[in-house]
Amino acid sequence: MVRPWVKLCLCQYQELKRLTEKRAKPLSEIIREAASEFVKKKDFPISTHVSYLAKGTKGKYKSVSAYFPTSDWNLLEEISKNTKKCKTELIRQAVEEYLGN
């Protein structure tokens, strides 16, 4: 297992907190489920720009720690290299897709 810190948008964090209460599951487990579903997808559009957090947006994100299986984390690294997006951005994208379902 890998346990990195990731920055989620505050709105994502708040929605995930509601899900933790509703489903009685830890936050880390829900993030892990989202990432696991995400890395199993086959199509990842290639980014044309390097991803980063824009200056002055620090207050719009919440740092959380989550455990990931090493295999999923390795897939995230591979997707990150192929798409030129950082792993944290990919996790935010995974959470967004998960919350949309």
C-alpha positions as CSV (number, residue, x, y, z in Angstrom):
1,M,0.0,0.0,0.0
2,V,1.1,3.5,-0.8
3,R,-0.1,6.5,1.4
4,P,0.4,9.8,-0.3
5,W,-1.1,13.2,0.5
6,V,-3.4,14.5,-2.2
7,K,-5.2,17.8,-2.7
8,L,-8.9,17.7,-3.4
9,C,-11.1,20.6,-4.3
10,L,-13.1,21.7,-1.3
11,C,-16.4,20.9,-3.0
12,Q,-15.2,17.4,-3.7
13,Y,-14.0,17.0,-0.1
14,Q,-17.3,18.2,1.3
15,E,-19.2,15.8,-1.0
16,L,-16.9,12.9,0.0
17,K,-17.5,13.7,3.7
18,R,-21.2,13.4,3.1
19,L,-20.7,10.1,1.5
20,T,-18.6,8.8,4.4
21,E,-21.4,9.6,6.8
22,K,-24.1,8.1,4.5
23,R,-22.1,4.9,3.7
24,A,-20.3,4.6,7.0
25,K,-17.0,4.1,5.1
26,P,-13.7,5.9,5.7
27,L,-12.7,8.8,3.4
28,S,-9.6,6.9,2.3
29,E,-11.7,3.9,1.2
30,I,-14.0,6.0,-1.0
31,I,-11.0,7.8,-2.6
32,R,-9.4,4.4,-3.2
33,E,-12.6,3.1,-4.9
34,A,-12.7,6.2,-7.1
35,A,-9.0,5.8,-8.1
36,S,-9.4,2.1,-8.7
37,E,-12.3,2.6,-11.0
38,F,-10.4,5.4,-12.8
39,V,-7.2,3.4,-13.5
40,K,-9.3,0.5,-15.0
41,K,-10.5,2.8,-17.8
42,K,-8.8,2.4,-21.1
43,D,-9.1,5.9,-22.7
44,F,-7.1,8.8,-21.2
45,P,-6.8,11.9,-23.4
46,I,-3.3,13.3,-23.6
47,S,-2.9,16.7,-22.0
48,T,-1.1,19.4,-24.0
49,H,-0.1,21.3,-20.9
50,V,1.7,20.5,-17.7
51,S,-0.7,20.5,-14.7
52,Y,-0.2,22.4,-11.6
53,L,-2.2,24.4,-9.0
54,A,-2.5,27.9,-10.1
55,K,-1.1,30.6,-7.8
56,G,-3.5,31.9,-5.2
57,T,-5.7,28.7,-5.2
58,K,-4.2,27.1,-2.1
59,G,-7.4,27.9,0.0
60,K,-9.6,26.1,-2.5
61,Y,-8.1,22.7,-1.8
62,K,-8.0,20.3,1.1
63,S,-5.0,17.9,1.7
64,V,-6.1,14.4,2.6
65,S,-4.1,11.2,3.1
66,A,-5.4,8.0,1.4
67,Y,-4.1,4.5,1.0
68,F,-3.8,3.1,-2.5
69,P,-2.8,-0.4,-3.6
70,T,0.7,-0.3,-5.1
71,S,-0.7,-1.7,-8.4
72,D,-3.2,1.2,-8.7
73,W,-0.6,3.7,-7.7
74,N,1.8,2.3,-10.4
75,L,-1.0,2.6,-13.0
76,L,-1.6,6.2,-11.9
77,E,2.1,6.9,-12.4
78,E,2.0,5.4,-15.9
79,I,-1.2,7.4,-16.8
80,S,0.5,10.5,-15.4
81,K,3.5,10.1,-17.6
82,N,1.4,9.4,-20.7
83,T,-1.0,12.4,-20.1
84,K,1.5,14.8,-18.6
85,K,-0.9,15.3,-15.6
86,C,0.2,15.0,-12.0
87,K,-1.1,12.1,-10.0
88,T,-3.0,14.4,-7.7
89,E,-4.9,15.9,-10.6
90,L,-5.7,12.4,-11.9
91,I,-7.1,11.6,-8.4
92,R,-9.2,14.7,-8.4
93,Q,-10.5,13.7,-11.9
94,A,-11.2,10.2,-10.6
95,V,-13.1,11.5,-7.6
96,E,-15.1,13.9,-9.8
97,E,-16.1,11.0,-12.1
98,Y,-16.9,8.8,-9.1
99,L,-19.1,11.5,-7.5
100,G,-20.8,12.0,-10.9
101,N,-22.0,8.4,-10.9
